[in-house]
Amino acid sequence: MRNSSKLSRVLIYIGLIFWMFINLFPVYWMFTFSLKNNAEIFGDNVIGLPKHWLWSNYTSALGTGNMPKYFLNSAIVATATIIITLAVALMATFALTRLIWKRRKTLNKFFMLGLTIPIHASIVPVYVTLSKLNMLNTYWALIIPYSAFSLAMAILVCTGFMNEIPRELDESACIDGCSVWGIFLRIIVPLMKPAVATVGIYTFLQCWNELMFANIFISESALRTLPVGVQALSGQYTTNWGPIGAALVLATFPTLLLYIFLSRKIQESFMAGAIKG
Amino acid sequence: MGVPPPLKEWENRIMNKLYSRKIHIIVFLLPALILFCGVLIAPIGASGYFSLFDWNGLGEKTFLGFANYRELFTSDEIGFLKALGNSLLLAVFSVFLQLPLALGLALTLGKKIKGERLFLSVYFMPVLISTVVIGQLWLKIYNPDYGILNVFLRSIGLEKWTRIWLGTKQTALGAVFVPTLWQYVGYHMLLLYAGVKSVPPELREAAMLDGASDRQVNRYIVLPYIKPIIRISVIFAVTGSLKSFDLIYVLTNGGPLHATEVPSTLMINMLFLRNRYGMGSTIAVMLIILCFGFALLISAIFREED
């Protein structure tokens, strides 16, 4: 009995480690081939660590392919989206949890529809509208749709946190003569930091990796975000793998760095977006 | 606290008055409503409207009624049913392969195993990597000449198993499914793991005291407890498969010879290669209907089981 349970433990660990390997190997391979020359990648040294660490792959990825520009574009779009999403969601949540009116619950459910609506629903009408307003190939062409699609999740998370804030705080602020805006900005918002972090992280990751909108609404090379840029870059340098690998690593680096420091918070933000959807 | 009741009531009344002012309600809600209705709700209606027309996006629209829908389902040239079939096949793999794997991992990690955090974090990592990066990476893995898959097969003497994985009709669909399923195992695992962790320890201990084995605890305590989360996971797996786009776009863009076409790639081709905005909208509407339909159906099946 003891032996068999020991055996099953060992088997479980073998399975877990094997699955860990399956998850890590492609990423490991990406890191190594980003530092190799073609001769190593294509035959001499396919899976080993690089023999000659070819950092020049990174300089050529950064130099030739607009990579810094793509980075900046992604950062601008993500930052603006996070700010707008949070501002709009916090205000809406305040109205949905604090202010007193009849159809609060119904409207909350209405916003939650956003969790299920696929982005496909918007593509044609939003594309047509953006092109009529001459807004294709601007940052706004991405910031506005991204904010709209992040809103439902943001309101869901903010509602949970805002309900936890005791109403006595509002009352005493009100007696002290605070206006509604005063209560909102000085009492409620500062207490919403955990929600802000959760929504911010989740929204950042969504924007950083989004492909479909970014691909359609932006055609000008100088305004591309990272996913589209990396895609275009790989199309241009099909035979020279090293710099492509470097570009892939550069695009992944910020998210992985964030993940190393904030893994728990990131995992929480993904759970918050799903549970009770 | 310390405030006499009448004063308390008075405070309450002032606050209720402040919080019931219509102007505040409108100002606080307006930005969200405009954004939400403008980008999500109105476009559903607009897509439905466009789907009734023949339209190239610029010129005059010609009203067709439901002709686009008829054509979508009957035309072999468009091949919507084939594309839908592909995404449903992906859904089947997702529900019967990806989810059981995710559930197995979640159950294993959920019982306080050494290194739990490390395993969990590594398994979830692929979810965070951009699908373009993952797609490019797998393009290299599948590369017929230098990709590690064929290199590996050659090195162990299975030369005749090597394939042009993404360029052959027979293997392309499978080759596209593998990374798609691989990337999101961690996501489902995380949801299910959160569920497993939320099972009250007393329930587990009580069952253990009664002499239940690990397997029995999972079967009779944990699984029924996390059923709502399993339901969400199934819904995400199915609707996610119906909507799948990114990886397929990067890996094959629906080719070779439409072997890996899914509704989303078809839609993008209709819109931006053929300028058929009416037909593109028709596919969008079908996707919305299918996503909501399947979500309701799956919920109903889970309710039936109770």
Boltz contact constraints between the chains, C-beta under 6 A:
constraints:
  - contact:
      token1: [A, 12]
      token2: [B, 108]
      max_distance: 6.0
  - contact:
      token1: [A, 16]
      token2: [B, 119]
      max_distance: 6.0
  - contact:
      token1: [A, 20]
      token2: [B, 122]
      max_distance: 6.0
  - contact:
      token1: [A, 23]
      token2: [B, 122]
      max_distance: 6.0
  - contact:
      token1: [A, 23]
      token2: [B, 123]
      max_distance: 6.0
  - contact:
      token1: [A, 23]
      token2: [B, 126]
      max_distance: 6.0
  - contact:
      token1: [A, 26]
      token2: [B, 137]
      max_distance: 6.0
  - contact:
      token1: [A, 30]
      token2: [B, 137]
      max_distance: 6.0
  - contact:
      token1: [A, 42]
      token2: [B, 146]
      max_distance: 6.0
  - contact:
      token1: [A, 46]
      token2: [B, 151]
      max_distance: 6.0
  - contact:
      token1: [A, 88]
      token2: [B, 31]
      max_distance: 6.0
  - contact:
      token1: [A, 88]
      token2: [B, 32]
      max_distance: 6.0
  - contact:
      token1: [A, 88]
      token2: [B, 35]
      max_distance: 6.0
  - contact:
      token1: [A, 91]
      token2: [B, 28]
      max_distance: 6.0
  - contact:
      token1: [A, 92]
      token2: [B, 29]
      max_distance: 6.0
  - contact:
      token1: [A, 92]
      token2: [B, 32]
      max_distance: 6.0
  - contact:
      token1: [A, 94]
      token2: [B, 28]
      max_distance: 6.0
  - contact:
      token1: [A, 95]
      token2: [B, 25]
      max_distance: 6.0
  - contact:
      token1: [A, 95]
      token2: [B, 28]
      max_distance: 6.0
  - contact:
      token1: [A, 95]
      token2: [B, 29]
      max_distance: 6.0
  - contact:
      token1: [A, 99]
      token2: [B, 19]
      max_distance: 6.0
  - contact:
      token1: [A, 99]
      token2: [B, 25]
      max_distance: 6.0
  - contact:
      token1: [A, 100]
      token2: [B, 19]
      max_distance: 6.0
  - contact:
      token1: [A, 100]
      token2: [B, 20]
      max_distance: 6.0
  - contact:
      token1: [A, 101]
      token2: [B, 25]
      max_distance: 6.0
  - contact:
      token1: [A, 114]
      token2: [B, 40]
      max_distance: 6.0
  - contact:
      token1: [A, 117]
      token2: [B, 40]
      max_distance: 6.0
  - contact:
      token1: [A, 118]
      token2: [B, 243]
      max_distance: 6.0
  - contact:
      token1: [A, 118]
      token2: [B, 287]
      max_distance: 6.0
  - contact:
      token1: [A, 118]
      token2: [B, 291]
      max_distance: 6.0
  - contact:
      token1: [A, 120]
      token2: [B, 284]
      max_distance: 6.0
  - contact:
      token1: [A, 120]
      token2: [B, 287]
      max_distance: 6.0
  - contact:
      token1: [A, 121]
      token2: [B, 43]
      max_distance: 6.0
  - contact:
      token1: [A, 121]
      token2: [B, 44]
      max_distance: 6.0
  - contact:
      token1: [A, 121]
      token2: [B, 47]
      max_distance: 6.0
  - contact:
      token1: [A, 121]
      token2: [B, 288]
      max_distance: 6.0
  - contact:
      token1: [A, 122]
      token2: [B, 39]
      max_distance: 6.0
  - contact:
      token1: [A, 122]
      token2: [B, 43]
      max_distance: 6.0
  - contact:
      token1: [A, 124]
      token2: [B, 47]
      max_distance: 6.0
  - contact:
      token1: [A, 124]
      token2: [B, 50]
      max_distance: 6.0
  - contact:
      token1: [A, 124]
      token2: [B, 277]
      max_distance: 6.0
  - contact:
      token1: [A, 124]
      token2: [B, 280]
      max_distance: 6.0
  - contact:
      token1: [A, 124]
      token2: [B, 281]
      max_distance: 6.0
  - contact:
      token1: [A, 125]
      token2: [B, 43]
      max_distance: 6.0
  - contact:
      token1: [A, 125]
      token2: [B, 46]
      max_distance: 6.0
  - contact:
      token1: [A, 126]
      token2: [B, 43]
      max_distance: 6.0
  - contact:
      token1: [A, 145]
      token2: [B, 39]
      max_distance: 6.0
  - contact:
      token1: [A, 148]
      token2: [B, 35]
      max_distance: 6.0
  - contact:
      token1: [A, 148]
      token2: [B, 39]
      max_distance: 6.0
  - contact:
      token1: [A, 148]
      token2: [B, 40]
      max_distance: 6.0
  - contact:
      token1: [A, 151]
      token2: [B, 36]
      max_distance: 6.0
  - contact:
      token1: [A, 171]
      token2: [B, 11]
      max_distance: 6.0
  - contact:
      token1: [A, 171]
      token2: [B, 15]
      max_distance: 6.0
  - contact:
      token1: [A, 174]
      token2: [B, 15]
      max_distance: 6.0
  - contact:
      token1: [A, 174]
      token2: [B, 18]
      max_distance: 6.0
  - contact:
      token1: [A, 175]
      token2: [B, 11]
      max_distance: 6.0
  - contact:
      token1: [A, 180]
      token2: [B, 24]
      max_distance: 6.0
  - contact:
      token1: [A, 209]
      token2: [B, 130]
      max_distance: 6.0
  - contact:
      token1: [A, 211]
      token2: [B, 132]
      max_distance: 6.0
  - contact:
      token1: [A, 211]
      token2: [B, 246]
      max_distance: 6.0
  - contact:
      token1: [A, 212]
      token2: [B, 245]
      max_distance: 6.0
  - contact:
      token1: [A, 227]
      token2: [B, 130]
      max_distance: 6.0
  - contact:
      token1: [A, 227]
      token2: [B, 132]
      max_distance: 6.0
  - contact:
      token1: [A, 230]
      token2: [B, 132]
      max_distance: 6.0
  - contact:
      token1: [A, 231]
      token2: [B, 132]
      max_distance: 6.0
  - contact:
      token1: [A, 234]
      token2: [B, 136]
      max_distance: 6.0
  - contact:
      token1: [A, 248]
      token2: [B, 133]
      max_distance: 6.0
  - contact:
      token1: [A, 248]
      token2: [B, 136]
      max_distance: 6.0
  - contact:
      token1: [A, 251]
      token2: [B, 133]
      max_distance: 6.0
  - contact:
      token1: [A, 252]
      token2: [B, 129]
      max_distance: 6.0
  - contact:
      token1: [A, 252]
      token2: [B, 133]
      max_distance: 6.0
  - contact:
      token1: [A, 255]
      token2: [B, 128]
      max_distance: 6.0
  - contact:
      token1: [A, 259]
      token2: [B, 128]
      max_distance: 6.0
  - contact:
      token1: [A, 263]
      token2: [B, 121]
      max_distance: 6.0
  - contact:
      token1: [A, 267]
      token2: [B, 190]
      max_distance: 6.0
  - contact:
      token1: [A, 271]
      token2: [B, 194]
      max_distance: 6.0
  - contact:
      token1: [A, 274]
      token2: [B, 191]
      max_distance: 6.0
  - contact:
      token1: [A, 274]
      token2: [B, 232]
      max_distance: 6.0
